Amino acid sequence: MNIKSLLLGSAAALAAVSGAQAADAIVAAEPEPMEYVRVCDAFGTGYFYIPGTETCLKIGGYVRVQVDGRSDDDFGGQAGYRTNTRAQVRLEAKTDTEYGALTSRITLRANNNSSNAYSVNIPNAAGGTDTYSSSQGNSDFFLEETYIELGGFRVGYFYNYFDTGLPGETVLADDRPYNNGGEGADTLNNSIRYTYDGGAFSVYGQVDAFNSQAGYKTDDAGNADEIGINGVITGKFGGVTADFFAGYDFDNENAALASTLTAELGPGSLGIFAAYSFGQNRYFDASEWTIGAEYAIKLTDKFSLTPGAQYWDKVSLDSDGDFDGGDAWRVGLTADYAITTNLAAKATINYTDVDNGTDSADKWDGFLRLQRSF
């Protein structure tokens, strides 16, 4: 056999084997196309589509570091300072439906100091309740504003009117200058609200279930009437916004009225808050009436100053929940500085003077805050 015959035979054999392998070859399946996260601009910035759905999700929150300080006062407050770090995470999902945007919000918050104290009553097997409480500093996340919203209706756990307040830290809408034993400033509750928004004019009505952490509400427990109703009318006229609040607490059988006005004026924004209470209630009972004002001056694109002042008349409550006398006033200054995008510093100093009809006291308080939002 010569070399030429050997080479031709080998080539023929290789061709035959290759043809047989090609007939039996396994073809790999093409990979599924990867679905990347898509931006959703239907509800504003920051939303993206949850893969495989038409629901848009926005993740936000902040990290805050704060140092508080206060002076002595004759009502038992001792001079000192405290530090706190807070984390808050908010998830907001929106879907377009035939009834409008279906919205759900979940907010979780944790503090590292004792301002995160809580007490919860949980039903037990014997038909009573067991109380679980924590007053020590802890970093457990707890539920903040969380609700479902559709077609003007909102139901869930959310804040009422008095949480909004003015931009500075001097005028107190959801707090009091003196602990008079009232129940006001109960701003976060299980509630249901319906809002009509006509653009320049809006109105809402709301029902609040107070103290929902107590579990079942019964006549025997004496808490079946812990319910309130309230409503707000708001009008916008150019650079001026004004609203009027009215609420009634069925448990205390007392009402509260309030109004806030904000207006673009000169180099800044003027805000005025006023409230009137008919007696002890969970909406507002810091005093029989109060009025406060702040003026936020934007000195540069990054820096603003907000001086403010507030006066309260009849700050004391008697055993029947009626206002008994005394007054208080408060002045202060708040500074805001935007260090860079989503990083801001805030500092405030305030002076409060209280005469409760029997004793008087004054104090200084303030804080320094650094907050990174996202």
C-alpha positions as CSV (number, residue, x, y, z in Angstrom):
1,M,0.0,0.0,0.0
2,N,1.5,3.3,-1.0
3,I,1.4,6.6,0.9
4,K,-1.2,8.1,-1.4
5,S,-3.7,5.2,-0.9
6,L,-3.2,5.4,2.9
7,L,-4.0,9.1,3.0
8,L,-7.1,8.8,0.8
9,G,-8.4,5.9,3.0
10,S,-7.8,7.9,6.2
11,A,-9.6,11.0,4.8
12,A,-12.6,8.8,3.8
13,A,-12.8,7.3,7.2
14,L,-12.7,10.7,8.9
15,A,-15.4,12.0,6.7
16,A,-17.7,9.1,7.5
17,V,-17.2,9.5,11.3
18,S,-17.8,13.2,11.1
19,G,-21.0,12.7,9.2
20,A,-22.3,10.3,11.7
21,Q,-21.5,12.6,14.7
22,A,-23.2,15.6,12.9
23,A,-26.4,13.5,12.5
24,D,-26.4,12.8,16.3
25,A,-25.2,16.2,17.6
26,I,-27.1,17.8,20.5
27,V,-28.1,21.4,19.9
28,A,-28.0,23.6,23.0
29,A,-31.2,25.6,23.7
30,E,-30.8,29.4,23.3
31,P,-30.9,31.1,26.7
32,E,-34.1,32.9,27.8
33,P,-33.8,36.6,27.1
34,M,-32.9,38.5,30.3
35,E,-35.5,41.0,31.5
36,Y,-33.7,44.0,32.8
37,V,-35.4,46.4,35.3
38,R,-37.4,49.0,33.5
39,V,-37.8,52.6,34.6
40,C,-41.4,53.6,35.4
41,D,-42.1,57.3,34.8
42,A,-45.9,57.1,35.1
43,F,-45.9,58.2,38.8
44,G,-42.9,60.5,39.0
45,T,-39.2,59.9,39.5
46,G,-37.6,57.0,41.3
47,Y,-40.1,54.3,40.3
48,F,-39.2,51.1,38.4
49,Y,-41.3,48.1,37.2
50,I,-41.3,45.0,39.3
51,P,-40.1,42.4,36.8
52,G,-42.9,40.5,35.1
53,T,-45.6,43.0,36.4
54,E,-47.1,46.3,35.6
55,T,-46.6,47.5,39.2
56,C,-44.2,50.3,39.8
57,L,-42.1,50.3,43.0
58,K,-40.2,53.1,44.7
59,I,-37.7,52.6,47.5
60,G,-36.8,55.5,49.7
61,G,-35.9,56.5,53.2
62,Y,-33.2,58.2,55.2
63,V,-30.5,57.8,57.8
64,R,-30.5,60.5,60.5
65,V,-27.9,61.2,63.3
66,Q,-29.1,63.8,65.9
67,V,-27.9,65.3,69.2
68,D,-30.5,66.9,71.4
69,G,-29.8,69.3,74.3
70,R,-31.9,71.1,77.0
71,S,-31.5,73.2,80.1
72,D,-33.0,72.8,83.5
73,D,-36.6,73.8,84.2
74,D,-38.6,74.2,87.4
75,F,-41.1,71.5,86.3
76,G,-38.6,68.7,86.9
77,G,-36.6,68.7,83.7
78,Q,-32.9,68.3,84.2
79,A,-30.3,69.8,81.9
80,G,-28.6,67.3,79.6
81,Y,-28.1,65.9,76.1
82,R,-28.9,62.7,74.2
83,T,-27.8,61.2,71.0
84,N,-29.8,59.1,68.5
85,T,-29.4,57.4,65.2
86,R,-32.5,56.6,63.2
87,A,-33.0,54.6,60.0
88,Q,-36.2,54.7,58.0
89,V,-37.1,52.7,54.9
90,R,-40.2,53.3,52.8
91,L,-41.6,51.2,50.0
92,E,-44.3,52.6,47.7
93,A,-46.0,50.5,45.0
94,K,-48.4,51.9,42.4
95,T,-50.4,50.3,39.7
96,D,-52.6,52.0,37.1
97,T,-56.2,50.6,37.3
98,E,-59.7,51.5,36.0
99,Y,-60.3,53.3,39.3
100,G,-57.1,55.3,39.2
101,A,-53.7,54.6,40.8
102,L,-53.7,51.7,43.3
103,T,-51.1,52.7,45.9
104,S,-49.7,50.9,48.9
105,R,-47.0,52.3,51.2
106,I,-45.0,50.5,53.9
107,T,-42.8,52.5,56.2
108,L,-40.4,50.9,58.7
109,R,-38.4,52.9,61.3
110,A,-35.8,52.1,64.0
111,N,-34.1,54.3,66.6
112,N,-31.1,53.3,68.8
113,N,-32.3,55.1,71.9
114,S,-35.3,54.9,74.2
115,S,-37.5,57.1,72.0
116,N,-38.3,53.8,70.5
117,A,-40.1,52.7,73.6
118,Y,-43.4,50.9,73.2
119,S,-46.1,48.9,75.1
120,V,-48.4,46.4,73.5
121,N,-51.3,44.4,74.9
122,I,-51.7,41.0,73.3
123,P,-54.7,38.7,73.9
124,N,-53.9,35.5,75.8
125,A,-55.4,32.0,75.9
126,A,-57.3,32.8,79.1
127,G,-59.3,35.5,77.4
128,G,-57.4,38.4,79.0
129,T,-54.3,40.3,77.7
130,D,-50.6,40.2,78.4
131,T,-48.6,43.4,78.3
132,Y,-45.3,43.4,76.5
133,S,-43.2,46.6,76.9
134,S,-39.8,47.9,76.2
135,S,-38.3,51.2,77.5
136,Q,-34.7,50.5,76.9
137,G,-32.9,51.6,73.7
138,N,-33.4,49.1,70.9
139,S,-32.9,48.8,67.2
140,D,-36.0,46.9,66.3
141,F,-37.8,48.2,63.3
142,F,-41.4,49.2,64.0
143,L,-44.3,50.1,61.7
144,E,-44.7,53.7,60.7
145,E,-47.1,55.2,58.1
146,T,-48.5,52.2,56.2
147,Y,-51.7,52.2,54.1
148,I,-53.6,51.3,50.9
149,E,-55.1,54.0,48.6
150,L,-57.4,53.8,45.6
151,G,-59.9,56.1,44.0
152,G,-59.6,58.8,46.7
153,F,-59.9,56.3,49.6
154,R,-57.1,55.6,52.0
155,V,-57.2,53.0,54.7
156,G,-54.5,51.9,57.1
157,Y,-52.1,53.4,59.6
158,F,-51.3,57.0,58.8
159,Y,-50.8,60.5,60.2
160,N,-53.5,63.1,60.7
161,Y,-53.5,66.9,60.1
162,F,-51.5,67.9,63.1
163,D,-48.3,66.0,62.0
164,T,-47.8,68.3,59.0
165,G,-46.9,71.5,60.8
166,L,-44.7,74.3,59.5
167,P,-41.1,74.0,58.1
168,G,-39.3,75.3,61.2
169,E,-38.9,73.7,64.6
170,T,-40.4,76.4,66.8
171,V,-44.1,76.3,66.2
172,L,-45.6,73.1,67.8
173,A,-48.6,71.7,66.0
174,D,-48.2,68.1,67.3
175,D,-46.6,68.8,70.7
176,R,-47.2,71.0,73.8
177,P,-45.0,73.5,75.8
178,Y,-46.0,71.9,79.1
179,N,-47.2,68.4,80.1
180,N,-50.8,69.3,81.2
181,G,-52.0,65.6,81.2
182,G,-54.0,65.9,78.0
183,E,-54.2,63.4,75.2
184,G,-53.6,65.6,72.2
185,A,-51.0,65.0,69.5
186,D,-52.3,61.4,68.9
187,T,-51.4,61.9,65.3
188,L,-50.7,58.3,64.0
189,N,-53.7,55.9,64.0
190,N,-55.6,53.3,62.1
191,S,-57.9,55.4,59.9
192,I,-60.0,55.6,56.8
193,R,-60.1,58.8,54.6
194,Y,-61.8,59.9,51.5
195,T,-60.3,62.8,49.6
196,Y,-61.8,64.9,46.8
197,D,-59.0,66.8,44.9
198,G,-60.2,69.5,42.5
199,G,-56.7,71.0,42.0
200,A,-57.0,74.4,43.6
201,F,-59.6,73.1,46.1
202,S,-59.6,69.8,48.0
203,V,-61.5,68.3,50.9
204,Y,-61.3,65.1,52.9
205,G,-63.2,63.3,55.7
206,Q,-61.6,60.8,58.0
207,V,-62.5,58.4,60.8
208,D,-59.8,57.5,63.3
209,A,-59.6,54.5,65.6
210,F,-57.5,55.7,68.5
211,N,-55.2,53.5,70.6
212,S,-55.5,50.5,68.3
213,Q,-52.5,48.8,70.1
214,A,-54.9,48.1,73.0
215,G,-56.6,45.3,71.1
216,Y,-60.3,44.7,71.4
217,K,-62.4,47.7,72.3
218,T,-65.3,46.8,74.6
219,D,-67.9,48.5,76.8
220,D,-66.5,46.6,79.8
221,A,-63.0,47.9,79.2
222,G,-64.4,51.4,78.8
223,N,-62.6,52.0,75.5
224,A,-65.4,51.3,73.0
225,D,-65.7,55.0,72.2
226,E,-62.1,55.7,71.3
227,I,-63.0,56.9,67.9
228,G,-62.7,60.3,66.2
229,I,-63.9,62.0,63.0
230,N,-62.2,64.9,61.3
231,G,-62.2,66.8,58.0
232,V,-60.0,69.3,56.2
233,I,-60.8,71.9,53.5
234,T,-57.8,73.3,51.6
235,G,-57.6,76.0,49.0
236,K,-54.7,77.2,46.9
237,F,-54.6,80.7,45.4
238,G,-51.4,81.5,43.5
239,G,-48.6,81.4,46.1
240,V,-51.1,81.2,49.1
241,T,-52.4,78.0,50.6
242,A,-55.0,77.9,53.4
243,D,-56.8,75.1,55.1
244,F,-59.3,74.5,57.9
245,F,-59.5,71.5,60.2
246,A,-62.3,70.3,62.4
247,G,-62.3,67.1,64.5
248,Y,-64.4,65.5,67.2
249,D,-63.2,62.9,69.8
250,F,-66.2,60.7,70.8
251,D,-64.5,59.3,73.9
252,N,-63.7,62.7,75.4
253,E,-66.8,64.3,73.8
254,N,-64.8,67.4,72.8
255,A,-63.8,69.0,69.5
256,A,-60.8,70.8,68.1
257,L,-60.4,73.4,65.3
258,A,-57.2,74.4,63.5
259,S,-56.0,76.3,60.4
260,T,-52.7,76.7,58.6
261,L,-51.8,79.4,56.1
262,T,-48.6,79.6,54.0
263,A,-47.7,82.3,51.5
264,E,-44.7,83.1,49.4
265,L,-43.7,86.5,50.6
266,G,-40.6,88.4,49.6
267,P,-37.4,86.3,49.8
268,G,-39.1,83.5,51.8
269,S,-42.3,81.8,52.9
270,L,-44.6,82.8,55.7
271,G,-46.4,80.2,57.7
272,I,-49.2,80.8,60.3
273,F,-50.8,78.1,62.5
274,A,-53.7,78.5,64.9
275,A,-55.8,76.1,66.9
276,Y,-58.7,76.1,69.3
277,S,-59.8,73.3,71.7
278,F,-63.1,72.8,73.5
279,G,-61.4,70.6,76.1
280,Q,-59.3,67.4,76.5
281,N,-59.2,65.4,73.2
282,R,-56.8,63.4,71.1
283,Y,-56.5,65.9,68.3
284,F,-55.3,69.1,70.1
285,D,-55.4,70.0,73.8
286,A,-52.1,71.7,74.5
287,S,-54.1,74.8,75.4
288,E,-57.5,76.4,74.8
289,W,-56.1,78.3,71.9
290,T,-52.8,78.9,70.3
291,I,-51.3,80.9,67.4
292,G,-47.8,80.7,65.9
293,A,-45.9,82.0,63.0
294,E,-42.6,81.2,61.1
295,Y,-40.9,82.9,58.2
296,A,-38.5,80.7,56.2
297,I,-35.9,83.0,54.6
298,K,-33.9,81.4,51.7
299,L,-30.6,83.2,51.9
300,T,-28.9,81.1,49.2
301,D,-29.7,78.0,47.2
302,K,-28.4,75.9,50.0
303,F,-28.9,77.9,53.2
304,S,-32.1,79.1,54.9
305,L,-33.1,80.5,58.3
306,T,-36.5,80.2,59.9
307,P,-37.3,82.4,62.9
308,G,-40.6,81.6,64.7
309,A,-42.8,82.4,67.7
310,Q,-45.9,80.8,69.3
311,Y,-48.3,81.7,72.1
312,W,-50.7,79.4,74.1
313,D,-53.5,80.6,76.3
314,K,-54.9,78.4,79.2
315,V,-52.4,75.6,79.2
316,S,-53.7,73.8,82.3
317,L,-56.4,71.1,82.3
318,D,-58.6,70.3,85.4
319,S,-59.8,66.9,86.4
320,D,-62.9,67.2,84.1
321,G,-60.7,67.9,81.1
322,D,-61.6,71.6,81.0
323,F,-59.0,74.4,80.6
324,D,-58.2,76.1,83.8
325,G,-55.6,78.8,83.3
326,G,-52.0,79.7,82.6
327,D,-50.2,80.5,79.4
328,A,-47.0,79.9,77.6
329,W,-44.9,81.4,74.8
330,R,-41.9,80.2,72.7
331,V,-39.4,81.7,70.3
332,G,-36.7,80.1,68.3
333,L,-34.6,79.9,65.2
334,T,-34.0,77.0,62.8
335,A,-31.1,76.8,60.2
336,D,-31.1,74.4,57.2
337,Y,-28.1,73.8,55.0
338,A,-28.1,71.5,52.0
339,I,-24.5,70.1,52.0
340,T,-24.9,68.2,48.7
341,T,-27.7,66.3,46.9
342,N,-29.6,64.2,49.5
343,L,-27.4,65.3,52.4
344,A,-28.7,68.1,54.7
345,A,-27.9,69.5,58.1
346,K,-30.4,71.2,60.4
347,A,-29.9,73.0,63.7
348,T,-32.4,74.7,66.0
349,I,-32.5,76.6,69.3
350,N,-35.7,77.5,71.1
351,Y,-36.7,79.2,74.4
352,T,-40.0,78.4,76.1
353,D,-41.6,80.1,79.1
354,V,-44.6,78.5,80.8
355,D,-46.9,79.8,83.6
356,N,-49.4,77.0,84.5
357,G,-51.4,79.2,86.8
358,T,-49.6,77.8,89.9
359,D,-45.9,77.7,89.0
360,S,-43.8,79.0,86.2
361,A,-40.7,77.7,84.4
362,D,-38.6,78.4,81.4
363,K,-36.1,76.3,79.4
364,W,-33.8,76.2,76.4
365,D,-33.8,73.3,74.0
366,G,-32.5,72.4,70.6
367,F,-30.8,69.9,68.4
368,L,-28.2,69.4,65.7
369,R,-29.1,66.9,62.9
370,L,-27.4,65.3,59.9
371,Q,-29.7,63.5,57.5
372,R,-28.9,61.5,54.3
373,S,-32.1,60.9,52.3
374,F,-32.6,58.5,49.3
